[in-house]
Amino acid sequence: MPKDHAGHEHRERHAPPPHDRGTRTEVAATAGNPSSSAAGGPLEVTAGPPPAVATGSPPAEEAPPAARVHGRREWMDRRTYENELARLQVELAKLQEWVRAQGLRVVVLFEGRDAAGKGGVIKCITAPLNPRYARVAALAAPTERERTQWYFQRYVAHLPSAGEVVLFDRSWYNRAGVERVMGFCTEDEYLEFLRSCPEFERMLIRSGIVLVKYWFSVSDEEQERRFQDRIADPTKRWKLSAMDLESRARWVEYSKAKDDMFASTDLKQSPWWVVPSDDKRRARLNCIHHLLSMIPYQDVRSEPIVLPPRQPDGGYVRPPMTDQTFVPQVY
């Protein structure tokens, strides 16, 4: 792994991370310029030029024109994004039915810097799914009791049963990231994690769990813009914690922690898939497209659904509506 942190951050801003261990892979930028999908995946499209960006003034919630350049490509327009997201979400629903029918167990990890866009893509993935069989695990800081347990124990409790999908919004990799940088674990605990984690993940995979790991990579300039947006927007201010502010002050330390973590845990059996996320829309679509390609699935055909006729009232007279208490019709 490269130890030149300034150089590493330059690559995060402008180019895909190198395949320094032969396994780390960047999620292909298929959204808006799709390539052929993997076998069993949902897409059958050919490579072509990026979609034309909508002309005219952007909606207010989009980035200002000066900030709409991501690398060498303009940010994806809203119409293209929403149309492609709707199509991919139909495929996610099909994937879930296949997971249920086959009794698969799927675990997806979402890691990355603060404000890198992990929460947004998780919402897009879960929106079309049945919450009884797809859930998000976003664990709080460990309790005093949990601190005395085997480190992976509290995460094991959230692993899926047959037919379930679990999305970890941050995961056991907290030990290699925030705990390492902020001093929440000892050096011995950190080194033991680096030794144990590869075996833990191999054990999960041998047990039949489908494990996919994503790292969302955001530039320091874009992270700062998102932090400033959270400060200015009262509805987003809850997303900005004291730990987020500290992460800005320790940017290089987090870079080193990430490099060391990849060096030990970027495995052939469970590689890290890097998602460039300065453009949130492309990041969401590329991540979902890739996730669909990781689990070969088929459309589970169910029996046609026929809506039965409404039951006749049979002479039953309901109480007057004036006996009920209604929400004031303000709008």
C-alpha positions as CSV (number, residue, x, y, z in Angstrom):
1,M,0.0,0.0,0.0
2,P,1.3,3.5,-0.7
3,K,2.3,5.5,2.3
4,D,2.6,8.9,0.7
5,H,-0.6,10.3,2.1
6,A,-0.6,13.5,0.1
7,G,-0.3,11.4,-3.1
8,H,-3.1,9.1,-1.9
9,E,-5.5,12.0,-1.4
10,H,-4.6,13.3,-4.8
11,R,-5.6,10.0,-6.3
12,E,-8.9,10.0,-4.3
13,R,-9.7,13.3,-5.9
14,H,-8.7,12.7,-9.4
15,A,-8.2,9.1,-10.3
16,P,-9.2,5.5,-9.3
17,P,-7.2,4.0,-6.5
18,P,-4.4,1.7,-7.7
19,H,-4.8,-2.1,-7.6
20,D,-1.9,-2.2,-5.2
21,R,-2.7,-5.7,-3.9
22,G,-4.2,-7.1,-7.0
23,T,-7.8,-7.2,-5.6
24,R,-8.9,-3.7,-4.8
25,T,-11.3,-2.7,-7.4
26,E,-13.2,0.5,-8.3
27,V,-16.8,0.2,-9.1
28,A,-17.2,0.8,-12.8
29,A,-18.8,4.1,-13.8
30,T,-21.7,2.5,-15.6
31,A,-24.4,5.1,-14.7
32,G,-25.0,7.3,-17.7
33,N,-22.5,5.4,-19.7
34,P,-23.3,1.7,-19.0
35,S,-21.3,-1.3,-20.1
36,S,-22.5,-4.8,-20.4
37,S,-23.5,-6.3,-17.1
38,A,-22.1,-9.5,-15.5
39,A,-23.8,-12.8,-16.2
40,G,-27.1,-13.0,-14.4
41,G,-27.2,-9.2,-13.9
42,P,-30.1,-7.0,-14.9
43,L,-28.6,-5.0,-17.7
44,E,-28.1,-5.7,-21.3
45,V,-26.8,-2.4,-22.7
46,T,-23.8,-1.4,-24.8
47,A,-21.3,1.3,-24.1
48,G,-22.1,4.7,-25.5
49,P,-21.5,8.3,-24.9
50,P,-22.5,9.9,-21.6
51,P,-26.1,11.2,-21.6
52,A,-26.6,14.8,-22.5
53,V,-26.9,17.0,-19.5
54,A,-30.1,18.9,-19.2
55,T,-29.8,22.6,-20.1
56,G,-31.2,25.5,-18.3
57,S,-30.9,26.5,-14.6
58,P,-30.5,23.5,-12.2
59,P,-33.0,22.9,-9.4
60,A,-32.2,24.8,-6.2
61,E,-31.1,21.6,-4.4
62,E,-28.4,20.8,-6.9
63,A,-24.9,22.0,-6.6
64,P,-24.2,25.5,-8.0
65,P,-22.8,25.6,-11.5
66,A,-19.3,26.2,-10.3
67,A,-19.4,23.0,-8.3
68,R,-21.1,20.8,-10.9
69,V,-17.9,19.5,-12.4
70,H,-16.8,16.0,-11.1
71,G,-13.4,15.1,-12.5
72,R,-13.8,15.5,-16.3
73,R,-17.6,14.9,-16.4
74,E,-20.5,17.1,-15.5
75,W,-22.8,16.0,-12.7
76,M,-25.6,13.7,-13.8
77,D,-28.9,15.6,-14.5
78,R,-31.9,14.8,-12.4
79,R,-34.1,13.3,-15.1
80,T,-31.5,10.8,-16.2
81,Y,-30.8,9.9,-12.6
82,E,-34.4,9.4,-11.6
83,N,-35.2,7.3,-14.6
84,E,-32.2,5.0,-14.1
85,L,-32.8,4.8,-10.4
86,A,-36.4,3.7,-11.0
87,R,-35.3,1.0,-13.4
88,L,-32.6,-0.3,-11.0
89,Q,-35.0,-0.3,-8.1
90,V,-37.3,-2.7,-10.0
91,E,-34.3,-5.0,-10.4
92,L,-33.6,-4.7,-6.6
93,A,-37.1,-5.9,-5.9
94,K,-36.5,-8.9,-8.2
95,L,-33.2,-9.6,-6.5
96,Q,-34.9,-9.7,-3.1
97,E,-37.5,-12.1,-4.3
98,W,-34.7,-14.3,-5.6
99,V,-32.8,-14.1,-2.3
100,R,-36.0,-15.1,-0.5
101,A,-36.8,-18.0,-2.9
102,Q,-33.2,-19.4,-2.7
103,G,-32.7,-18.8,1.0
104,L,-29.6,-16.7,0.4
105,R,-28.0,-14.6,3.2
106,V,-26.5,-11.3,2.0
107,V,-24.4,-8.9,3.9
108,V,-23.3,-5.5,2.4
109,L,-20.9,-3.2,4.2
110,F,-20.8,0.5,3.6
111,E,-17.7,2.3,4.7
112,G,-16.0,5.6,3.8
113,R,-15.3,9.1,5.0
114,D,-17.9,11.1,6.8
115,A,-20.4,12.7,4.3
116,A,-19.3,10.4,1.5
117,G,-22.9,9.4,0.7
118,K,-23.3,6.1,2.4
119,G,-26.6,6.9,3.9
120,G,-28.1,8.1,0.6
121,V,-27.3,4.9,-1.3
122,I,-28.6,2.8,1.5
123,K,-31.9,4.6,1.4
124,C,-32.1,4.1,-2.4
125,I,-31.4,0.4,-2.0
126,T,-33.9,-0.2,0.8
127,A,-36.7,2.0,-0.7
128,P,-38.2,-0.8,-3.0
129,L,-37.4,-3.7,-0.6
130,N,-39.6,-5.5,1.9
131,P,-38.4,-4.3,5.3
132,R,-39.3,-7.7,6.8
133,Y,-36.4,-9.3,4.8
134,A,-34.1,-6.3,4.3
135,R,-32.8,-4.2,7.2
136,V,-30.1,-1.7,8.0
137,A,-27.7,-2.3,10.9
138,A,-26.3,1.0,12.1
139,L,-24.9,0.2,15.5
140,A,-24.3,2.9,18.2
141,A,-21.1,3.1,20.3
142,P,-20.6,-0.1,22.2
143,T,-22.0,-0.3,25.8
144,E,-19.8,-1.1,28.8
145,R,-21.0,-4.7,28.6
146,E,-20.2,-5.0,24.8
147,R,-16.7,-3.6,25.4
148,T,-16.0,-6.8,27.4
149,Q,-17.1,-9.1,24.6
150,W,-15.3,-10.6,21.7
151,Y,-15.0,-7.6,19.3
152,F,-17.1,-9.2,16.5
153,Q,-19.8,-10.5,18.9
154,R,-22.2,-7.6,18.6
155,Y,-22.0,-7.6,14.8
156,V,-22.7,-11.4,14.6
157,A,-26.0,-10.8,16.3
158,H,-27.1,-8.7,13.2
159,L,-26.1,-11.2,10.6
160,P,-28.9,-12.4,8.3
161,S,-31.0,-15.6,8.4
162,A,-32.0,-17.4,5.2
163,G,-33.7,-15.1,2.7
164,E,-32.5,-11.9,4.4
165,V,-30.3,-8.9,3.3
166,V,-28.5,-6.8,5.9
167,L,-26.9,-3.5,5.0
168,F,-24.3,-2.4,7.6
169,D,-24.1,1.4,7.7
170,R,-20.5,1.2,9.1
171,S,-19.5,-2.1,10.5
172,W,-16.7,-4.0,12.3
173,Y,-14.3,-1.8,10.4
174,N,-14.9,0.9,13.0
175,R,-11.9,-0.5,14.8
176,A,-9.6,0.1,11.9
177,G,-11.0,3.6,11.3
178,V,-12.5,5.8,14.0
179,E,-11.4,3.7,16.9
180,R,-7.8,3.6,15.6
181,V,-7.6,7.4,14.8
182,M,-9.4,8.6,17.9
183,G,-7.6,6.3,20.3
184,F,-10.8,4.4,21.3
185,C,-8.9,1.1,21.2
186,T,-5.4,0.0,22.3
187,E,-2.6,-0.8,19.9
188,D,-2.9,-4.5,20.8
189,E,-6.6,-4.5,20.1
190,Y,-6.1,-2.8,16.7
191,L,-3.4,-5.3,15.6
192,E,-5.5,-8.2,16.7
193,F,-8.4,-6.9,14.6
194,L,-6.1,-6.7,11.5
195,R,-5.1,-10.4,12.2
196,S,-8.6,-11.6,13.0
197,C,-10.7,-9.7,10.4
198,P,-9.6,-11.7,7.3
199,E,-10.3,-15.0,9.0
200,F,-13.6,-13.7,10.3
201,E,-14.8,-12.8,6.8
202,R,-13.5,-16.0,5.3
203,M,-15.5,-17.8,7.9
204,L,-18.6,-15.9,7.0
205,I,-18.1,-16.7,3.3
206,R,-17.5,-20.4,4.0
207,S,-20.8,-20.5,5.9
208,G,-22.6,-19.4,2.8
209,I,-23.0,-15.7,3.4
210,V,-22.6,-13.4,0.4
211,L,-20.3,-10.6,1.6
212,V,-19.9,-7.3,-0.4
213,K,-17.8,-4.4,0.9
214,Y,-18.0,-0.9,-0.4
215,W,-15.7,2.1,0.3
216,F,-17.2,5.5,-0.6
217,S,-14.4,7.9,-1.6
218,V,-15.0,11.6,-1.4
219,S,-12.5,14.4,-2.0
220,D,-11.6,16.8,0.7
221,E,-13.2,19.7,-1.2
222,E,-16.5,18.0,-1.7
223,Q,-16.6,16.8,1.9
224,E,-16.1,20.4,3.1
225,R,-18.9,21.6,0.8
226,R,-21.3,18.9,2.3
227,F,-20.3,19.8,5.8
228,Q,-21.0,23.5,5.1
229,D,-24.3,22.5,3.7
230,R,-25.2,20.6,6.8
231,I,-24.2,23.6,9.0
232,A,-26.5,25.9,7.0
233,D,-29.5,23.6,6.7
234,P,-31.3,23.0,10.0
235,T,-32.9,19.8,8.6
236,K,-29.4,18.3,8.0
237,R,-27.6,19.6,11.1
238,W,-28.2,16.4,13.0
239,K,-25.9,14.7,10.6
240,L,-23.0,16.7,11.7
241,S,-21.5,15.4,14.9
242,A,-18.5,16.4,16.9
243,M,-16.7,13.3,15.5
244,D,-17.4,14.5,12.0
245,L,-15.7,17.8,12.8
246,E,-12.8,16.0,14.3
247,S,-12.4,13.9,11.2
248,R,-11.7,17.0,9.2
249,A,-8.9,18.0,11.5
250,R,-7.4,14.5,11.2
251,W,-7.8,14.0,7.5
252,V,-4.3,12.6,6.9
253,E,-4.6,10.3,9.9
254,Y,-7.8,8.8,8.5
255,S,-6.0,8.4,5.2
256,K,-3.2,6.4,6.8
257,A,-5.8,4.3,8.7
258,K,-7.7,3.6,5.5
259,D,-4.5,2.6,3.6
260,D,-3.4,0.2,6.5
261,M,-6.9,-1.3,6.6
262,F,-6.9,-2.0,2.9
263,A,-3.5,-3.5,3.1
264,S,-4.7,-6.2,5.6
265,T,-8.4,-6.7,4.6
266,D,-8.6,-6.2,0.8
267,L,-8.9,-9.9,0.2
268,K,-9.4,-12.0,-2.9
269,Q,-12.5,-13.6,-1.3
270,S,-13.9,-10.3,-0.1
271,P,-12.3,-7.3,-1.9
272,W,-13.0,-3.7,-1.2
273,W,-15.0,-2.1,-4.0
274,V,-14.3,1.7,-4.2
275,V,-17.1,4.0,-5.2
276,P,-16.1,7.5,-6.2
277,S,-18.8,9.6,-4.6
278,D,-18.2,13.3,-5.3
279,D,-21.2,13.0,-7.7
280,K,-23.8,11.4,-5.4
281,R,-26.2,10.5,-8.2
282,R,-23.6,8.6,-10.2
283,A,-22.3,7.0,-7.0
284,R,-25.7,5.7,-6.1
285,L,-26.4,4.3,-9.5
286,N,-23.0,2.7,-9.9
287,C,-23.2,1.1,-6.5
288,I,-26.7,-0.4,-7.1
289,H,-25.7,-1.5,-10.6
290,H,-22.6,-3.3,-9.2
291,L,-24.5,-4.8,-6.3
292,L,-27.0,-6.4,-8.7
293,S,-24.1,-7.8,-10.7
294,M,-22.6,-9.5,-7.6
295,I,-25.5,-11.8,-7.0
296,P,-26.7,-13.7,-10.1
297,Y,-30.5,-13.8,-10.0
298,Q,-33.6,-14.5,-12.0
299,D,-37.1,-13.0,-12.1
300,V,-39.2,-15.2,-9.8
301,R,-42.5,-15.5,-11.5
302,S,-45.4,-15.6,-9.1
303,E,-49.0,-16.4,-9.8
304,P,-51.0,-13.5,-11.2
305,I,-52.6,-11.4,-8.5
306,V,-56.4,-11.0,-8.8
307,L,-58.0,-8.4,-6.6
308,P,-61.1,-10.0,-5.0
309,P,-64.5,-8.1,-5.1
310,R,-65.3,-6.0,-2.1
311,Q,-67.6,-7.6,0.5
312,P,-71.2,-6.3,0.3
313,D,-72.3,-4.3,3.3
314,G,-75.2,-6.7,4.0
315,G,-77.3,-4.0,5.5
316,Y,-74.7,-2.8,8.0
317,V,-75.0,0.9,8.7
318,R,-71.8,2.6,10.0
319,P,-71.8,5.3,12.7
320,P,-72.0,8.9,11.5
321,M,-68.6,10.4,10.6
322,T,-69.3,13.3,12.9
323,D,-68.6,10.9,15.8
324,Q,-64.9,10.6,14.7
325,T,-62.1,13.1,15.5
326,F,-60.2,14.2,12.4
327,V,-56.8,15.8,11.9
328,P,-57.4,19.5,11.0
329,Q,-57.4,20.0,7.2
330,V,-54.8,22.8,7.2
331,Y,-53.7,22.1,3.6
